Amino acid sequence: MTGGPLTGLPTGLLGGSFNPAHGGHRRVSLFAARALGLDEVWWLVSPGNPLKPKAGMAPLAARVRSAQRQAKGARIRVTAIERQLGTVYTVDTLRALKRRFPRRRFVWLMGADNLAQFHRWKAWRQIAREMPIAVIARPGYDDAALASPAMAWLRRYRLAAPAFRNRGEWSAPALIELRFDPDPRSATALRQADPDWASRYKGVLTRDHVTHSLIHDGTEGRGA
């Protein structure tokens, strides 16, 4: 078990394709921040994920810009830092972030849909040992998440959100289950309704909220 005094800034990490980002991402991030007492939430926009098909994946820069638009005015930072870190798998990304930002205390945020397949991720138990995990309910996925191999292992580390906020040290594994009114919005539905959404961001330069470097399109891959 890893841990330490609560001396750093509590920061949520929400990874995903954000293809495109939408109001559901913002809503769930703000809800998690309130429930867990987080200072900020960082959106880790994935350069690529082998568990998702490449067809229909918009360029990284467009996905970052769509995320920054949704994050505007909130305590949310949008970053494509995995390109700079050179990490391929989530477990390596989380370790690198902890080394690079030792004054922060991170919480991994994931939807119930990701928990249902979490056991397919590389070194998923080690991910759970790196930092607390907060799982957010998603319509249609709760049963699969509860029956998943990962949940069978993680349920012994369940912790209520108030207990998480009030405890005196930051330790993992810890599983916090968050429930609120379901949000029906999805990136898939948005792409179907507006297949050319990424073209609106073409040629617009923007800077990474964490590294402050310019965001350029790239083809780097990343794994779960």
C-alpha positions as CSV (number, residue, x, y, z in Angstrom):
1,M,0.0,0.0,0.0
2,T,1.3,3.5,-0.9
3,G,0.4,6.6,1.0
4,G,1.5,9.7,2.8
5,P,0.1,12.7,4.6
6,L,-2.4,14.9,2.8
7,T,0.1,17.7,2.1
8,G,-0.4,17.9,-1.7
9,L,-3.1,19.3,-3.9
10,P,-5.7,16.7,-4.5
11,T,-6.1,16.3,-8.3
12,G,-8.4,14.1,-10.3
13,L,-7.2,12.4,-13.5
14,L,-9.7,11.6,-16.2
15,G,-8.2,9.8,-19.2
16,G,-10.0,9.3,-22.6
17,S,-10.1,9.9,-26.3
18,F,-12.4,13.0,-25.9
19,N,-13.6,12.3,-29.5
20,P,-15.1,14.9,-29.0
21,A,-15.3,16.2,-25.5
22,H,-18.8,17.1,-24.4
23,G,-20.8,18.4,-21.5
24,G,-21.0,15.0,-19.9
25,H,-17.2,15.0,-19.3
26,R,-17.5,18.4,-17.7
27,R,-20.4,17.5,-15.5
28,V,-18.9,14.3,-14.2
29,S,-15.6,16.0,-13.5
30,L,-17.2,18.8,-11.5
31,F,-19.3,16.3,-9.6
32,A,-16.2,14.2,-8.7
33,A,-14.3,17.3,-7.7
34,R,-17.1,18.3,-5.3
35,A,-17.6,14.7,-3.9
36,L,-13.9,14.1,-3.3
37,G,-12.7,17.6,-2.4
38,L,-10.4,17.9,-5.4
39,D,-8.5,21.0,-6.2
40,E,-8.5,20.4,-9.9
41,V,-9.3,17.7,-12.5
42,W,-6.9,17.0,-15.4
43,W,-8.2,15.6,-18.6
44,L,-5.6,13.3,-20.2
45,V,-6.4,13.4,-23.9
46,S,-5.1,10.1,-25.2
47,P,-2.9,10.2,-28.4
48,G,-4.3,6.7,-29.2
49,N,-5.8,3.7,-27.5
50,P,-5.5,0.1,-28.9
51,L,-8.7,-0.9,-27.1
52,K,-10.6,1.5,-29.3
53,P,-10.8,1.4,-33.1
54,K,-8.7,4.0,-35.0
55,A,-11.4,4.5,-37.6
56,G,-13.3,7.7,-36.8
57,M,-10.6,9.0,-34.4
58,A,-10.1,12.7,-34.9
59,P,-6.6,14.3,-34.8
60,L,-5.2,14.8,-31.4
61,A,-5.1,18.6,-31.7
62,A,-8.9,18.7,-32.6
63,R,-9.7,16.6,-29.6
64,V,-7.6,18.7,-27.2
65,R,-9.3,21.9,-28.5
66,S,-12.8,20.4,-28.1
67,A,-11.8,19.5,-24.5
68,Q,-10.5,22.9,-23.8
69,R,-13.7,24.4,-25.0
70,Q,-15.7,22.2,-22.7
71,A,-13.4,22.9,-19.7
72,K,-13.6,26.7,-20.1
73,G,-14.3,28.5,-16.8
74,A,-13.9,25.3,-14.7
75,R,-11.0,24.0,-12.5
76,I,-10.2,21.6,-15.3
77,R,-6.8,21.4,-17.1
78,V,-6.6,19.7,-20.5
79,T,-3.4,18.0,-21.4
80,A,-1.8,15.7,-24.0
81,I,1.2,15.2,-21.6
82,E,1.5,11.5,-22.5
83,R,3.2,12.5,-25.8
84,Q,5.9,14.3,-23.8
85,L,6.2,11.6,-21.2
86,G,6.7,9.0,-23.9
87,T,4.4,6.6,-22.1
88,V,2.3,4.0,-23.8
89,Y,0.4,2.4,-21.0
90,T,-1.7,4.0,-18.3
91,V,0.3,2.4,-15.4
92,D,3.5,4.1,-16.8
93,T,1.7,7.4,-17.3
94,L,0.5,7.5,-13.7
95,R,4.0,6.6,-12.3
96,A,5.5,9.4,-14.5
97,L,2.9,11.9,-13.3
98,K,3.6,11.1,-9.7
99,R,7.3,11.6,-10.2
100,R,6.9,14.8,-12.1
101,F,4.3,16.4,-9.8
102,P,5.3,15.2,-6.3
103,R,3.3,18.0,-4.7
104,R,0.0,16.7,-6.0
105,R,-2.0,13.7,-4.8
106,F,-3.8,12.1,-7.7
107,V,-7.0,10.2,-8.0
108,W,-7.8,8.2,-11.1
109,L,-11.4,8.8,-12.3
110,M,-13.1,6.2,-14.5
111,G,-16.6,5.4,-15.7
112,A,-18.2,2.1,-14.9
113,D,-17.8,1.1,-18.5
114,N,-14.0,1.2,-18.0
115,L,-14.2,-0.7,-14.8
116,A,-16.0,-3.5,-16.7
117,Q,-12.9,-4.0,-18.8
118,F,-10.3,-2.8,-16.4
119,H,-8.9,-6.3,-16.0
120,R,-7.7,-6.1,-19.7
121,W,-5.5,-3.1,-19.0
122,K,-1.8,-3.7,-18.5
123,A,-0.8,-4.1,-14.8
124,W,-4.3,-3.1,-13.7
125,R,-3.7,-4.1,-10.1
126,Q,-0.6,-2.0,-10.0
127,I,-2.6,1.0,-11.3
128,A,-4.9,0.5,-8.3
129,R,-1.8,0.5,-6.1
130,E,-0.5,3.7,-7.5
131,M,-3.4,5.9,-6.5
132,P,-7.1,5.8,-5.3
133,I,-9.7,5.1,-8.0
134,A,-13.1,6.7,-8.2
135,V,-15.6,4.9,-10.3
136,I,-18.5,6.9,-11.7
137,A,-21.8,5.2,-12.6
138,R,-22.7,5.1,-16.3
139,P,-26.1,4.0,-17.6
140,G,-26.1,0.4,-18.9
141,Y,-22.7,-0.6,-17.5
142,D,-23.2,-1.0,-13.7
143,D,-24.0,-4.7,-13.9
144,A,-21.0,-5.5,-16.0
145,A,-18.8,-3.5,-13.7
146,L,-20.0,-5.2,-10.6
147,A,-19.5,-8.6,-12.2
148,S,-16.0,-7.8,-13.5
149,P,-12.8,-9.5,-12.4
150,A,-11.4,-6.1,-11.4
151,M,-14.4,-5.4,-9.1
152,A,-14.0,-8.8,-7.5
153,W,-10.5,-7.7,-6.4
154,L,-11.2,-4.1,-5.7
155,R,-14.3,-4.4,-3.6
156,R,-12.3,-5.2,-0.5
157,Y,-10.8,-1.6,-0.7
158,R,-14.2,0.2,-0.9
159,L,-14.2,3.6,0.7
160,A,-17.1,6.1,1.0
161,A,-16.5,9.5,-0.4
162,P,-16.9,11.4,2.9
163,A,-14.4,9.0,4.5
164,F,-12.0,9.6,1.6
165,R,-12.2,13.4,2.0
166,N,-11.7,13.2,5.8
167,R,-9.0,10.6,6.2
168,G,-5.6,11.7,7.4
169,E,-3.4,10.0,4.7
170,W,-3.4,9.3,1.0
171,S,-3.2,5.6,0.4
172,A,-4.0,3.0,-2.3
173,P,-5.6,0.8,-3.2
174,A,-8.9,2.6,-2.5
175,L,-12.1,2.4,-4.5
176,I,-14.7,5.1,-4.2
177,E,-18.0,4.6,-6.0
178,L,-19.7,7.8,-7.1
179,R,-23.4,7.9,-8.1
180,F,-25.4,10.8,-9.4
181,D,-28.1,11.4,-12.0
182,P,-27.0,9.6,-15.2
183,D,-25.8,11.8,-18.1
184,P,-27.0,10.4,-21.5
185,R,-24.5,12.3,-23.6
186,S,-21.9,10.4,-25.5
187,A,-19.1,11.1,-27.9
188,T,-20.5,8.4,-30.2
189,A,-23.8,10.1,-30.5
190,L,-22.2,13.4,-31.1
191,R,-20.0,12.0,-33.9
192,Q,-23.1,10.5,-35.6
193,A,-24.9,13.7,-35.4
194,D,-22.0,15.8,-36.6
195,P,-19.4,13.7,-38.4
196,D,-17.3,16.7,-39.5
197,W,-17.0,18.2,-36.0
198,A,-13.2,18.1,-36.0
199,S,-12.9,20.3,-39.1
200,R,-14.0,23.3,-37.1
201,Y,-10.8,23.1,-35.0
202,K,-8.4,22.8,-38.0
203,G,-5.6,25.3,-38.0
204,V,-6.4,26.7,-34.5
205,L,-3.3,26.6,-32.3
206,T,-3.6,26.1,-28.6
207,R,-1.3,25.3,-25.7
208,D,-1.4,22.4,-23.3
209,H,-2.8,23.4,-20.0
210,V,-0.2,21.5,-18.0
211,T,3.0,21.5,-20.1
212,H,2.2,24.8,-21.8
213,S,3.6,23.5,-25.1
214,L,1.8,24.0,-28.4
215,I,-0.5,21.1,-29.4
216,H,0.2,19.6,-32.8
217,D,-1.4,16.6,-34.4
218,G,0.5,13.3,-34.1
219,T,0.1,9.6,-34.6
220,E,1.7,8.4,-31.3
221,G,-0.1,5.5,-29.8
222,R,-1.0,4.8,-26.2
223,G,-2.3,1.7,-24.5
224,A,-4.7,1.1,-21.7
